Every structure is written in C-alpha cells, then in structure tokens.
Amino acid sequence: MRASVEELRRSGRISRRRAELVHSALRLGTVLGFSPYRTGERFSNSRELYHRYRGRFCAAAKEYFYSLHLNSKNQLIREVLVSIGSLSTSVVHPREVFAPAIRDSSASLILIHNHPSGDPAPSREDRECTQRLFQAGKLLGIRVLDHVILGHEDYFSFADAAIMGE
C-alpha cells in the first residue's frame, strides 16, 4: 500500500503502465474503503468504528489520533484530528482533546488512533494516555466512552476489554 509506482514495478517485475494501474487501484480501494461518519450519525459499537475508519489508516506511516465528539444522544457532532505522531508514538495532551470538545458542548467522546505497525495491542503509553483522558473527562463532565486502536487486520477497544478508567 505504501509502495511507489517504481517500487511496484521493480518488485513485481512489471511494466511501468501495469505498476501505475496497480498503484491507482490501491489508492482507489483506500478511498472507497473509508466511509466516515456524518454529523448526526450514531455509533453502534467498536467493530463498526473499526470497519468505518480502517481504510483511512491502512497505508499510514504515522500515528493519527482523533476524537469523535458526541452529543447527549451519542450522535456525531464532529471529528477532530488531535495529533499526528511518528511511526510509533503520538503525543496527546488532555487540553488538545478537551478544548474543542468543550467548544462543541460535547456530552461524550470516543478516541481513535492507528498503529502503523499494524498491531493494535495497546502500549503502556496508550494505557496511560487513556487513563489521563478518562480522568480529565470525569473532571470536566465529558464522558470518554471508548478508545479504539486500529491495526491492519484487527482493532483493540478499551471499553470492550473493560479497562476504561482503571
């Protein structure tokens, strides 16, 4: 997914035209595989989030951390890009997460980020970040409903694992 046309051509021993076709098809698949939520849509579960967002991150070389702002009926107000990190880390501070959520009068949040390695297992830093954000949300009266980590083939949900707020 991250290969250039030239890399495809060399590794597959195919013509430039064929490599361009493969490259275009991969990019089109990524676009078609991503169907973000629209304002007012509701969230059902973490698996649905994974399927709706994984296309956006399947070729990402960096970590992207988003917060999804919800109203009191769990309908999307908006999606906010909080941080773009490096290959293995993303710096997320509560003020960057909650300042826009307060402006939006959000009742709750769902946090979502990708692991470019493809392994959705939470790191120690992911666990600590989730705990900090959960506690900050409690203080502000904005519930953090879940933190979903997207991998290439699977995902991890803090809420599903029953470790939100531990």
ROGURO-785902 format. One record per atom (N, C-alpha, C): residue number from 1; atom name; x, y, z. Coordinates in steps of 0.2 Angstrom, whole numbers, plus 5000, padded with zeros to 4 digits. Layout:
<recs>
nr->NUM	atom->CA	x->X	y->Y	z->Z
...
</recs>
This chain:
<recs>
nr->1	atom->N	x->5004	y->4994	z->5000
nr->1	atom->CA	x->5000	y->5000	z->5000
nr->1	atom->C	x->5004	y->5006	z->5000
nr->2	atom->N	x->5010	y->5006	z->5003
nr->2	atom->CA	x->5014	y->5012	z->5003
nr->2	atom->C	x->5019	y->5012	z->4998
nr->3	atom->N	x->5020	y->5007	z->4994
nr->3	atom->CA	x->5025	y->5007	z->4988
nr->3	atom->C	x->5023	y->5012	z->4983
nr->4	atom->N	x->5029	y->5015	z->4980
nr->4	atom->CA	x->5028	y->5020	z->4975
nr->4	atom->C	x->5027	y->5016	z->4968
nr->5	atom->N	x->5026	y->5019	z->4963
nr->5	atom->CA	x->5025	y->5016	z->4956
nr->5	atom->C	x->5031	y->5012	z->4954
nr->6	atom->N	x->5037	y->5015	z->4955
nr->6	atom->CA	x->5044	y->5012	z->4954
nr->6	atom->C	x->5045	y->5006	z->4958
nr->7	atom->N	x->5043	y->5007	z->4964
nr->7	atom->CA	x->5044	y->5001	z->4969
nr->7	atom->C	x->5040	y->4995	z->4967
nr->8	atom->N	x->5034	y->4996	z->4965
nr->8	atom->CA	x->5029	y->4991	z->4962
nr->8	atom->C	x->5032	y->4988	z->4956
nr->9	atom->N	x->5035	y->4992	z->4951
nr->9	atom->CA	x->5037	y->4990	z->4945
nr->9	atom->C	x->5043	y->4985	z->4946
nr->10	atom->N	x->5048	y->4987	z->4950
nr->10	atom->CA	x->5054	y->4983	z->4952
nr->10	atom->C	x->5052	y->4977	z->4955
nr->11	atom->N	x->5048	y->4977	z->4961
nr->11	atom->CA	x->5047	y->4971	z->4965
nr->11	atom->C	x->5043	y->4966	z->4961
nr->12	atom->N	x->5038	y->4969	z->4957
nr->12	atom->CA	x->5034	y->4964	z->4953
nr->12	atom->C	x->5036	y->4962	z->4947
nr->13	atom->N	x->5042	y->4965	z->4945
nr->13	atom->CA	x->5044	y->4964	z->4938
nr->13	atom->C	x->5039	y->4965	z->4933
nr->14	atom->N	x->5035	y->4971	z->4933
nr->14	atom->CA	x->5030	y->4973	z->4928
nr->14	atom->C	x->5032	y->4979	z->4925
nr->15	atom->N	x->5028	y->4981	z->4920
nr->15	atom->CA	x->5029	y->4987	z->4916
nr->15	atom->C	x->5027	y->4993	z->4920
nr->16	atom->N	x->5029	y->4999	z->4918
nr->16	atom->CA	x->5028	y->5005	z->4922
nr->16	atom->C	x->5020	y->5006	z->4921
nr->17	atom->N	x->5017	y->5005	z->4915
nr->17	atom->CA	x->5010	y->5005	z->4915
nr->17	atom->C	x->5006	y->5001	z->4919
nr->18	atom->N	x->5008	y->4995	z->4920
nr->18	atom->CA	x->5005	y->4990	z->4924
nr->18	atom->C	x->5006	y->4992	z->4932
nr->19	atom->N	x->5011	y->4995	z->4933
nr->19	atom->CA	x->5013	y->4997	z->4940
nr->19	atom->C	x->5008	y->5003	z->4942
nr->20	atom->N	x->5008	y->5007	z->4937
nr->20	atom->CA	x->5003	y->5013	z->4938
nr->20	atom->C	x->4996	y->5011	z->4939
nr->21	atom->N	x->4994	y->5006	z->4935
nr->21	atom->CA	x->4987	y->5004	z->4936
nr->21	atom->C	x->4986	y->5000	z->4943
nr->22	atom->N	x->4991	y->4996	z->4945
nr->22	atom->CA	x->4991	y->4993	z->4952
nr->22	atom->C	x->4991	y->4999	z->4957
nr->23	atom->N	x->4995	y->5004	z->4957
nr->23	atom->CA	x->4995	y->5009	z->4962
nr->23	atom->C	x->4989	y->5013	z->4962
nr->24	atom->N	x->4986	y->5015	z->4956
nr->24	atom->CA	x->4979	y->5018	z->4956
nr->24	atom->C	x->4974	y->5014	z->4959
nr->25	atom->N	x->4974	y->5008	z->4958
nr->25	atom->CA	x->4969	y->5003	z->4961
nr->25	atom->C	x->4969	y->5003	z->4968
nr->26	atom->N	x->4975	y->5003	z->4971
nr->26	atom->CA	x->4976	y->5003	z->4978
nr->26	atom->C	x->4974	y->5009	z->4981
nr->27	atom->N	x->4975	y->5015	z->4978
nr->27	atom->CA	x->4973	y->5021	z->4981
nr->27	atom->C	x->4966	y->5022	z->4980
nr->28	atom->N	x->4963	y->5019	z->4975
nr->28	atom->CA	x->4955	y->5020	z->4974
nr->28	atom->C	x->4952	y->5015	z->4980
nr->29	atom->N	x->4955	y->5009	z->4981
nr->29	atom->CA	x->4952	y->5005	z->4986
nr->29	atom->C	x->4953	y->5008	z->4993
nr->30	atom->N	x->4958	y->5012	z->4994
nr->30	atom->CA	x->4958	y->5015	z->5001
nr->30	atom->C	x->4953	y->5020	z->5001
nr->31	atom->N	x->4952	y->5024	z->4996
nr->31	atom->CA	x->4947	y->5029	z->4996
nr->31	atom->C	x->4940	y->5026	z->4997
nr->32	atom->N	x->4938	y->5021	z->4993
nr->32	atom->CA	x->4932	y->5018	z->4994
nr->32	atom->C	x->4931	y->5014	z->5000
nr->33	atom->N	x->4936	y->5012	z->5003
nr->33	atom->CA	x->4936	y->5008	z->5009
nr->33	atom->C	x->4935	y->5012	z->5016
nr->34	atom->N	x->4935	y->5019	z->5015
nr->34	atom->CA	x->4934	y->5024	z->5020
nr->34	atom->C	x->4927	y->5027	z->5019
nr->35	atom->N	x->4923	y->5026	z->5024
nr->35	atom->CA	x->4917	y->5030	z->5024
nr->35	atom->C	x->4915	y->5033	z->5031
nr->36	atom->N	x->4918	y->5039	z->5032
nr->36	atom->CA	x->4917	y->5042	z->5038
nr->36	atom->C	x->4910	y->5044	z->5040
nr->37	atom->N	x->4909	y->5044	z->5047
nr->37	atom->CA	x->4903	y->5046	z->5049
nr->37	atom->C	x->4901	y->5053	z->5047
nr->38	atom->N	x->4895	y->5055	z->5046
nr->38	atom->CA	x->4892	y->5061	z->5045
nr->38	atom->C	x->4889	y->5064	z->5051
nr->39	atom->N	x->4889	y->5071	z->5052
nr->39	atom->CA	x->4886	y->5074	z->5058
nr->39	atom->C	x->4879	y->5071	z->5059
nr->40	atom->N	x->4877	y->5069	z->5065
nr->40	atom->CA	x->4871	y->5067	z->5067
nr->40	atom->C	x->4870	y->5059	z->5067
nr->41	atom->N	x->4875	y->5056	z->5064
nr->41	atom->CA	x->4875	y->5048	z->5064
nr->41	atom->C	x->4877	y->5046	z->5071
nr->42	atom->N	x->4875	y->5040	z->5072
nr->42	atom->CA	x->4876	y->5037	z->5079
nr->42	atom->C	x->4881	y->5031	z->5078
nr->43	atom->N	x->4884	y->5029	z->5084
nr->43	atom->CA	x->4889	y->5024	z->5084
nr->43	atom->C	x->4886	y->5018	z->5087
nr->44	atom->N	x->4887	y->5012	z->5085
nr->44	atom->CA	x->4884	y->5006	z->5087
nr->44	atom->C	x->4889	y->5003	z->5092
nr->45	atom->N	x->4895	y->5001	z->5089
nr->45	atom->CA	x->4900	y->4998	z->5093
nr->45	atom->C	x->4907	y->4999	z->5090
nr->46	atom->N	x->4912	y->4996	z->5094
nr->46	atom->CA	x->4919	y->4997	z->5092
nr->46	atom->C	x->4920	y->4994	z->5085
nr->47	atom->N	x->4917	y->4988	z->5084
nr->47	atom->CA	x->4919	y->4984	z->5077
nr->47	atom->C	x->4916	y->4989	z->5071
nr->48	atom->N	x->4911	y->4992	z->5072
nr->48	atom->CA	x->4908	y->4997	z->5067
nr->48	atom->C	x->4913	y->5002	z->5066
nr->49	atom->N	x->4916	y->5005	z->5071
nr->49	atom->CA	x->4921	y->5010	z->5071
nr->49	atom->C	x->4927	y->5008	z->5067
nr->50	atom->N	x->4929	y->5002	z->5069
nr->50	atom->CA	x->4935	y->4999	z->5065
nr->50	atom->C	x->4934	y->4999	z->5058
nr->51	atom->N	x->4928	y->4996	z->5056
nr->51	atom->CA	x->4927	y->4995	z->5049
nr->51	atom->C	x->4926	y->5002	z->5045
nr->52	atom->N	x->4923	y->5007	z->5049
nr->52	atom->CA	x->4922	y->5013	z->5045
nr->52	atom->C	x->4929	y->5017	z->5045
nr->53	atom->N	x->4933	y->5016	z->5049
nr->53	atom->CA	x->4939	y->5020	z->5049
nr->53	atom->C	x->4946	y->5017	z->5047
nr->54	atom->N	x->4946	y->5010	z->5046
nr->54	atom->CA	x->4952	y->5007	z->5045
nr->54	atom->C	x->4955	y->5009	z->5038
nr->55	atom->N	x->4950	y->5010	z->5033
nr->55	atom->CA	x->4953	y->5012	z->5026
nr->55	atom->C	x->4957	y->5018	z->5026
nr->56	atom->N	x->4955	y->5023	z->5031
nr->56	atom->CA	x->4959	y->5029	z->5031
nr->56	atom->C	x->4966	y->5028	z->5033
nr->57	atom->N	x->4967	y->5023	z->5037
nr->57	atom->CA	x->4974	y->5022	z->5040
nr->57	atom->C	x->4978	y->5016	z->5038
nr->58	atom->N	x->4975	y->5012	z->5033
nr->58	atom->CA	x->4979	y->5006	z->5031
nr->58	atom->C	x->4986	y->5007	z->5028
nr->59	atom->N	x->4987	y->5013	z->5025
nr->59	atom->CA	x->4994	y->5014	z->5022
nr->59	atom->C	x->4997	y->5020	z->5026
nr->60	atom->N	x->4995	y->5022	z->5032
nr->60	atom->CA	x->4998	y->5027	z->5036
nr->60	atom->C	x->5004	y->5025	z->5039
nr->61	atom->N	x->5009	y->5030	z->5038
nr->61	atom->CA	x->5016	y->5028	z->5041
nr->61	atom->C	x->5017	y->5032	z->5047
nr->62	atom->N	x->5012	y->5035	z->5050
nr->62	atom->CA	x->5012	y->5039	z->5056
nr->62	atom->C	x->5006	y->5037	z->5060
nr->63	atom->N	x->5006	y->5039	z->5066
nr->63	atom->CA	x->5000	y->5038	z->5071
nr->63	atom->C	x->4996	y->5044	z->5070
nr->64	atom->N	x->4989	y->5043	z->5069
nr->64	atom->CA	x->4985	y->5049	z->5069
nr->64	atom->C	x->4980	y->5048	z->5075
nr->65	atom->N	x->4979	y->5053	z->5079
nr->65	atom->CA	x->4974	y->5052	z->5085
nr->65	atom->C	x->4968	y->5057	z->5084
nr->66	atom->N	x->4962	y->5054	z->5084
nr->66	atom->CA	x->4956	y->5058	z->5083
nr->66	atom->C	x->4952	y->5058	z->5089
nr->67	atom->N	x->4948	y->5063	z->5090
nr->67	atom->CA	x->4942	y->5062	z->5095
nr->67	atom->C	x->4936	y->5063	z->5091
nr->68	atom->N	x->4931	y->5059	z->5093
nr->68	atom->CA	x->4924	y->5060	z->5090
nr->68	atom->C	x->4920	y->5063	z->5095
nr->69	atom->N	x->4917	y->5069	z->5093
nr->69	atom->CA	x->4913	y->5072	z->5098
nr->69	atom->C	x->4906	y->5070	z->5097
nr->70	atom->N	x->4903	y->5069	z->5103
nr->70	atom->CA	x->4896	y->5066	z->5103
nr->70	atom->C	x->4891	y->5070	z->5107
nr->71	atom->N	x->4885	y->5071	z->5105
nr->71	atom->CA	x->4880	y->5075	z->5109
nr->71	atom->C	x->4877	y->5070	z->5114
nr->72	atom->N	x->4872	y->5072	z->5117
nr->72	atom->CA	x->4869	y->5068	z->5123
nr->72	atom->C	x->4865	y->5062	z->5120
nr->73	atom->N	x->4864	y->5061	z->5114
nr->73	atom->CA	x->4861	y->5056	z->5110
nr->73	atom->C	x->4866	y->5051	z->5107
nr->74	atom->N	x->4872	y->5052	z->5108
nr->74	atom->CA	x->4878	y->5049	z->5105
nr->74	atom->C	x->4878	y->5049	z->5098
nr->75	atom->N	x->4876	y->5055	z->5095
nr->75	atom->CA	x->4876	y->5057	z->5088
nr->75	atom->C	x->4883	y->5061	z->5087
nr->76	atom->N	x->4886	y->5060	z->5081
nr->76	atom->CA	x->4892	y->5064	z->5080
nr->76	atom->C	x->4891	y->5071	z->5079
nr->77	atom->N	x->4894	y->5075	z->5083
nr->77	atom->CA	x->4895	y->5082	z->5082
nr->77	atom->C	x->4900	y->5084	z->5076
nr->78	atom->N	x->4906	y->5081	z->5078
nr->78	atom->CA	x->4911	y->5082	z->5073
nr->78	atom->C	x->4917	y->5078	z->5075
nr->79	atom->N	x->4922	y->5077	z->5070
nr->79	atom->CA	x->4928	y->5073	z->5071
nr->79	atom->C	x->4934	y->5078	z->5071
nr->80	atom->N	x->4938	y->5077	z->5076
nr->80	atom->CA	x->4944	y->5082	z->5077
nr->80	atom->C	x->4950	y->5078	z->5077
nr->81	atom->N	x->4955	y->5080	z->5072
nr->81	atom->CA	x->4962	y->5077	z->5072
nr->81	atom->C	x->4965	y->5081	z->5078
nr->82	atom->N	x->4967	y->5077	z->5083
nr->82	atom->CA	x->4971	y->5079	z->5089
nr->82	atom->C	x->4978	y->5080	z->5088
nr->83	atom->N	x->4981	y->5074	z->5085
nr->83	atom->CA	x->4988	y->5074	z->5084
nr->83	atom->C	x->4990	y->5069	z->5079
nr->84	atom->N	x->4996	y->5071	z->5076
nr->84	atom->CA	x->4999	y->5067	z->5071
nr->84	atom->C	x->5006	y->5066	z->5074
nr->85	atom->N	x->5007	y->5059	z->5075
nr->85	atom->CA	x->5014	y->5057	z->5078
nr->85	atom->C	x->5019	y->5055	z->5073
nr->86	atom->N	x->5023	y->5051	z->5076
nr->86	atom->CA	x->5028	y->5047	z->5072
nr->86	atom->C	x->5026	y->5040	z->5070
nr->87	atom->N	x->5031	y->5036	z->5068
nr->87	atom->CA	x->5030	y->5029	z->5067
nr->87	atom->C	x->5027	y->5026	z->5073
nr->88	atom->N	x->5029	y->5027	z->5079
nr->88	atom->CA	x->5027	y->5023	z->5084
nr->88	atom->C	x->5024	y->5027	z->5090
nr->89	atom->N	x->5024	y->5034	z->5090
nr->89	atom->CA	x->5021	y->5037	z->5095
nr->89	atom->C	x->5017	y->5043	z->5093
nr->90	atom->N	x->5012	y->5045	z->5097
nr->90	atom->CA	x->5009	y->5052	z->5096
nr->90	atom->C	x->5008	y->5055	z->5103
nr->91	atom->N	x->5010	y->5061	z->5103
nr->91	atom->CA	x->5009	y->5065	z->5109
nr->91	atom->C	x->5002	y->5068	z->5110
nr->92	atom->N	x->4998	y->5066	z->5115
nr->92	atom->CA	x->4992	y->5068	z->5116
nr->92	atom->C	x->4991	y->5071	z->5123
nr->93	atom->N	x->4989	y->5077	z->5123
nr->93	atom->CA	x->4988	y->5080	z->5130
nr->93	atom->C	x->4981	y->5082	z->5131
nr->94	atom->N	x->4978	y->5081	z->5137
nr->94	atom->CA	x->4971	y->5082	z->5138
nr->94	atom->C	x->4968	y->5089	z->5135
nr->95	atom->N	x->4972	y->5094	z->5136
nr->95	atom->CA	x->4970	y->5101	z->5133
nr->95	atom->C	x->4968	y->5101	z->5126
nr->96	atom->N	x->4972	y->5097	z->5122
nr->96	atom->CA	x->4971	y->5097	z->5115
nr->96	atom->C	x->4965	y->5093	z->5113
nr->97	atom->N	x->4963	y->5088	z->5118
nr->97	atom->CA	x->4957	y->5084	z->5117
nr->97	atom->C	x->4951	y->5088	z->5119
nr->98	atom->N	x->4951	y->5091	z->5125
nr->98	atom->CA	x->4945	y->5093	z->5128
nr->98	atom->C	x->4944	y->5100	z->5126
nr->99	atom->N	x->4948	y->5105	z->5124
nr->99	atom->CA	x->4947	y->5111	z->5122
nr->99	atom->C	x->4942	y->5112	z->5116
nr->100	atom->N	x->4943	y->5108	z->5111
nr->100	atom->CA	x->4937	y->5108	z->5106
nr->100	atom->C	x->4931	y->5105	z->5108
nr->101	atom->N	x->4932	y->5099	z->5112
nr->101	atom->CA	x->4926	y->5096	z->5115
nr->101	atom->C	x->4921	y->5101	z->5119
nr->102	atom->N	x->4924	y->5105	z->5123
nr->102	atom->CA	x->4921	y->5110	z->5127
nr->102	atom->C	x->4917	y->5115	z->5122
nr->103	atom->N	x->4921	y->5117	z->5117
nr->103	atom->CA	x->4918	y->5122	z->5112
nr->103	atom->C	x->4912	y->5119	z->5109
nr->104	atom->N	x->4912	y->5113	z->5107
nr->104	atom->CA	x->4907	y->5109	z->5104
nr->104	atom->C	x->4901	y->5107	z->5109
nr->105	atom->N	x->4902	y->5109	z->5115
nr->105	atom->CA	x->4897	y->5106	z->5120
nr->105	atom->C	x->4896	y->5099	z->5120
nr->106	atom->N	x->4901	y->5095	z->5119
nr->106	atom->CA	x->4901	y->5088	z->5118
nr->106	atom->C	x->4899	y->5085	z->5125
nr->107	atom->N	x->4894	y->5080	z->5125
nr->107	atom->CA	x->4892	y->5076	z->5131
nr->107	atom->C	x->4897	y->5070	z->5132
nr->108	atom->N	x->4900	y->5068	z->5126
nr->108	atom->CA	x->4905	y->5062	z->5127
nr->108	atom->C	x->4909	y->5062	z->5121
nr->109	atom->N	x->4915	y->5058	z->5122
nr->109	atom->CA	x->4920	y->5057	z->5116
nr->109	atom->C	x->4921	y->5050	z->5115
nr->110	atom->N	x->4923	y->5048	z->5109
nr->110	atom->CA	x->4926	y->5042	z->5108
nr->110	atom->C	x->4933	y->5044	z->5105
nr->111	atom->N	x->4938	y->5041	z->5107
nr->111	atom->CA	x->4945	y->5042	z->5105
nr->111	atom->C	x->4947	y->5036	z->5100
nr->112	atom->N	x->4951	y->5038	z->5095
nr->112	atom->CA	x->4953	y->5033	z->5090
nr->112	atom->C	x->4959	y->5035	z->5087
nr->113	atom->N	x->4964	y->5030	z->5087
nr->113	atom->CA	x->4970	y->5031	z->5083
nr->113	atom->C	x->4973	y->5024	z->5080
nr->114	atom->N	x->4977	y->5025	z->5076
nr->114	atom->CA	x->4980	y->5019	z->5072
nr->114	atom->C	x->4987	y->5018	z->5075
nr->115	atom->N	x->4989	y->5011	z->5074
nr->115	atom->CA	x->4996	y->5009	z->5075
nr->115	atom->C	x->4999	y->5007	z->5068
nr->116	atom->N	x->5003	y->5011	z->5065
nr->116	atom->CA	x->5006	y->5010	z->5059
nr->116	atom->C	x->5009	y->5003	z->5058
nr->117	atom->N	x->5012	y->5000	z->5064
nr->117	atom->CA	x->5015	y->4994	z->5064
nr->117	atom->C	x->5009	y->4988	z->5062
nr->118	atom->N	x->5003	y->4990	z->5062
nr->118	atom->CA	x->4998	y->4985	z->5061
nr->118	atom->C	x->4995	y->4981	z->5067
nr->119	atom->N	x->4999	y->4981	z->5072
nr->119	atom->CA	x->4997	y->4978	z->5079
nr->119	atom->C	x->4993	y->4982	z->5083
nr->120	atom->N	x->4987	y->4981	z->5084
nr->120	atom->CA	x->4983	y->4985	z->5088
nr->120	atom->C	x->4983	y->4985	z->5096
nr->121	atom->N	x->4988	y->4980	z->5098
nr->121	atom->CA	x->4989	y->4980	z->5105
nr->121	atom->C	x->4991	y->4986	z->5109
nr->122	atom->N	x->4988	y->4988	z->5114
nr->122	atom->CA	x->4989	y->4995	z->5117
nr->122	atom->C	x->4996	y->4994	z->5120
nr->123	atom->N	x->5000	y->5000	z->5119
nr->123	atom->CA	x->5006	y->5000	z->5123
nr->123	atom->C	x->5005	y->5003	z->5130
nr->124	atom->N	x->5010	y->5003	z->5134
nr->124	atom->CA	x->5010	y->5006	z->5141
nr->124	atom->C	x->5008	y->5014	z->5140
nr->125	atom->N	x->5011	y->5017	z->5135
nr->125	atom->CA	x->5009	y->5024	z->5134
nr->125	atom->C	x->5001	y->5025	z->5132
nr->126	atom->N	x->4999	y->5020	z->5128
nr->126	atom->CA	x->4992	y->5021	z->5126
nr->126	atom->C	x->4987	y->5020	z->5132
nr->127	atom->N	x->4989	y->5015	z->5137
nr->127	atom->CA	x->4985	y->5014	z->5143
nr->127	atom->C	x->4986	y->5020	z->5147
nr->128	atom->N	x->4992	y->5023	z->5148
nr->128	atom->CA	x->4992	y->5029	z->5152
nr->128	atom->C	x->4988	y->5035	z->5149
nr->129	atom->N	x->4989	y->5036	z->5143
nr->129	atom->CA	x->4985	y->5041	z->5140
nr->129	atom->C	x->4978	y->5041	z->5140
nr->130	atom->N	x->4975	y->5035	z->5140
nr->130	atom->CA	x->4968	y->5033	z->5140
nr->130	atom->C	x->4966	y->5035	z->5147
nr->131	atom->N	x->4970	y->5033	z->5152
nr->131	atom->CA	x->4968	y->5034	z->5159
nr->131	atom->C	x->4968	y->5042	z->5161
nr->132	atom->N	x->4973	y->5045	z->5158
nr->132	atom->CA	x->4973	y->5053	z->5159
nr->132	atom->C	x->4967	y->5056	z->5156
nr->133	atom->N	x->4966	y->5054	z->5150
nr->133	atom->CA	x->4960	y->5057	z->5146
nr->133	atom->C	x->4953	y->5055	z->5150
nr->134	atom->N	x->4953	y->5049	z->5152
nr->134	atom->CA	x->4947	y->5047	z->5156
nr->134	atom->C	x->4946	y->5051	z->5162
nr->135	atom->N	x->4951	y->5052	z->5166
nr->135	atom->CA	x->4951	y->5056	z->5172
nr->135	atom->C	x->4949	y->5063	z->5171
nr->136	atom->N	x->4952	y->5066	z->5165
nr->136	atom->CA	x->4951	y->5073	z->5164
nr->136	atom->C	x->4944	y->5074	z->5161
nr->137	atom->N	x->4941	y->5069	z->5158
nr->137	atom->CA	x->4934	y->5069	z->5156
nr->137	atom->C	x->4929	y->5069	z->5162
nr->138	atom->N	x->4931	y->5065	z->5167
nr->138	atom->CA	x->4927	y->5065	z->5173
nr->138	atom->C	x->4927	y->5072	z->5176
nr->139	atom->N	x->4932	y->5075	z->5177
nr->139	atom->CA	x->4933	y->5082	z->5180
nr->139	atom->C	x->4929	y->5087	z->5176
nr->140	atom->N	x->4929	y->5086	z->5169
nr->140	atom->CA	x->4925	y->5091	z->5165
nr->140	atom->C	x->4918	y->5089	z->5164
nr->141	atom->N	x->4916	y->5083	z->5165
nr->141	atom->CA	x->4909	y->5081	z->5164
nr->141	atom->C	x->4908	y->5079	z->5157
nr->142	atom->N	x->4913	y->5077	z->5154
nr->142	atom->CA	x->4913	y->5074	z->5147
nr->142	atom->C	x->4915	y->5067	z->5147
nr->143	atom->N	x->4911	y->5062	z->5146
nr->143	atom->CA	x->4912	y->5055	z->5147
nr->143	atom->C	x->4917	y->5053	z->5141
nr->144	atom->N	x->4922	y->5049	z->5142
nr->144	atom->CA	x->4926	y->5046	z->5137
nr->144	atom->C	x->4923	y->5039	z->5137
nr->145	atom->N	x->4919	y->5038	z->5131
nr->145	atom->CA	x->4916	y->5031	z->5131
nr->145	atom->C	x->4920	y->5025	z->5129
nr->146	atom->N	x->4925	y->5027	z->5124
nr->146	atom->CA	x->4930	y->5022	z->5122
nr->146	atom->C	x->4936	y->5025	z->5119
nr->147	atom->N	x->4941	y->5021	z->5119
nr->147	atom->CA	x->4947	y->5022	z->5115
nr->147	atom->C	x->4949	y->5016	z->5111
nr->148	atom->N	x->4948	y->5017	z->5104
nr->148	atom->CA	x->4949	y->5012	z->5099
nr->148	atom->C	x->4956	y->5012	z->5096
nr->149	atom->N	x->4960	y->5007	z->5096
nr->149	atom->CA	x->4966	y->5007	z->5092
nr->149	atom->C	x->4965	y->5003	z->5086
nr->150	atom->N	x->4967	y->5006	z->5080
nr->150	atom->CA	x->4966	y->5002	z->5074
nr->150	atom->C	x->4973	y->4999	z->5072
nr->151	atom->N	x->4972	y->4993	z->5070
nr->151	atom->CA	x->4978	y->4989	z->5067
nr->151	atom->C	x->4976	y->4988	z->5060
nr->152	atom->N	x->4980	y->4984	z->5056
nr->152	atom->CA	x->4979	y->4982	z->5049
nr->152	atom->C	x->4973	y->4977	z->5049
nr->153	atom->N	x->4973	y->4972	z->5053
nr->153	atom->CA	x->4969	y->4967	z->5052
nr->153	atom->C	x->4964	y->4966	z->5058
nr->154	atom->N	x->4965	y->4970	z->5063
nr->154	atom->CA	x->4961	y->4970	z->5069
nr->154	atom->C	x->4961	y->4976	z->5073
nr->155	atom->N	x->4958	y->4977	z->5078
nr->155	atom->CA	x->4957	y->4983	z->5082
nr->155	atom->C	x->4957	y->4981	z->5090
nr->156	atom->N	x->4958	y->4986	z->5094
nr->156	atom->CA	x->4958	y->4985	z->5101
nr->156	atom->C	x->4953	y->4990	z->5104
nr->157	atom->N	x->4949	y->4988	z->5108
nr->157	atom->CA	x->4944	y->4993	z->5111
nr->157	atom->C	x->4945	y->4993	z->5119
nr->158	atom->N	x->4946	y->4998	z->5122
nr->158	atom->CA	x->4947	y->4999	z->5129
nr->158	atom->C	x->4940	y->4997	z->5133
nr->159	atom->N	x->4935	y->5000	z->5130
nr->159	atom->CA	x->4928	y->4998	z->5133
nr->159	atom->C	x->4927	y->4991	z->5132
nr->160	atom->N	x->4928	y->4988	z->5126
nr->160	atom->CA	x->4926	y->4981	z->5126
nr->160	atom->C	x->4931	y->4976	z->5130
nr->161	atom->N	x->4937	y->4979	z->5132
nr->161	atom->CA	x->4941	y->4975	z->5136
nr->161	atom->C	x->4940	y->4977	z->5144
nr->162	atom->N	x->4935	y->4981	z->5145
nr->162	atom->CA	x->4933	y->4983	z->5151
nr->162	atom->C	x->4938	y->4986	z->5156
nr->163	atom->N	x->4943	y->4990	z->5152
nr->163	atom->CA	x->4948	y->4993	z->5156
nr->163	atom->C	x->4948	y->5001	z->5155
nr->164	atom->N	x->4942	y->5004	z->5154
nr->164	atom->CA	x->4941	y->5011	z->5154
nr->164	atom->C	x->4941	y->5013	z->5161
nr->165	atom->N	x->4945	y->5018	z->5162
nr->165	atom->CA	x->4945	y->5021	z->5169
nr->165	atom->C	x->4949	y->5018	z->5174
nr->166	atom->N	x->4952	y->5012	z->5172
nr->166	atom->CA	x->4956	y->5009	z->5178
nr->166	atom->C	x->4962	y->5012	z->5180
</recs>
